[in-house]
Amino acid sequence: MTMNLFDQFLSPKVLGIPLSTIALIFPLLLFKLCHSQRLISNRISTLQTWLLMKFTKHLMSPINKSGHPWTLLLTTLMCFLLLLNTLGLLPYTFTPTAQLSTNMALAVPMWLSTVLTGLRNQPANSLAHMLPLGTPTPLIPILIIIETVSLLIRPVALGVRLTANLTAGHLLITLISTTIMTLMKTSLTLSLFTMTLLLSLSLLEIAVAVIQAYVFTLLLSLYLQENT
């Protein structure tokens, strides 16, 4: 029987409950379990707080003061995507962020919120981005169309980028794993070499999961910076 490699991206069901729903709720449970009522935090809590402070400072420093209320939302989004991406690398798990529908459900409302924020707070500056200063009169309609398409394609680029990177990595892991199982019957040395390649790719996928969560959040902060 030939296995369809893309079956891993279908959302299976257990007792009628989609695993994608469980996977989306699981990071929220981890946030609750990691919460501590101690007067003195442990090393893990201290490291987590330090990393969050560094990330928040790096993310929000270029943004004007009017955009600082977005700090909690963007930081939470970064942690949520980071947990979804990394937990999806565990065996017998499901990765919701490998689904384009999930990523678009995150990208479109966030992008639209930044655009509406700009139109509400500084409508003149937001509309001025549609037409560069000093544009010749014959080119005005063409440039407006180009800038409009460029603006509308941003959430698509956000969702597709995250989906493509995670899907490609998971497919490579599946292909190499299948190759190892096949080579174990013929050449043990070659299968051990391929297993070393699989371990290296797994480490690379962990880095990709972290980077893609960061890139998704960083691009949203750049869109916010343009509109504040």
Secondary structure, 3 states (H helix, E strand, C coil): CCCCHHHHHCCCEECCEEHHHHHHHHHHHHHHHHCCCCCCCCHHHHHHHHHHHHHHHHHHCCCCHHHHHHHHHHHHHHHHHHHHHHHCCCCCCCCHHHCHHHHHHHHHHHHHHHHHHHHHHCHHHHHHCCCCCCCCHHHHHHHHHHHHHHHHCHHHHHHHHHHHHHHHHHHHHHHHHHHHHHHCCCCHHHHHHHHHHHHHHHHHHHHHHHHHHHHHHHHHHHHHHHCC
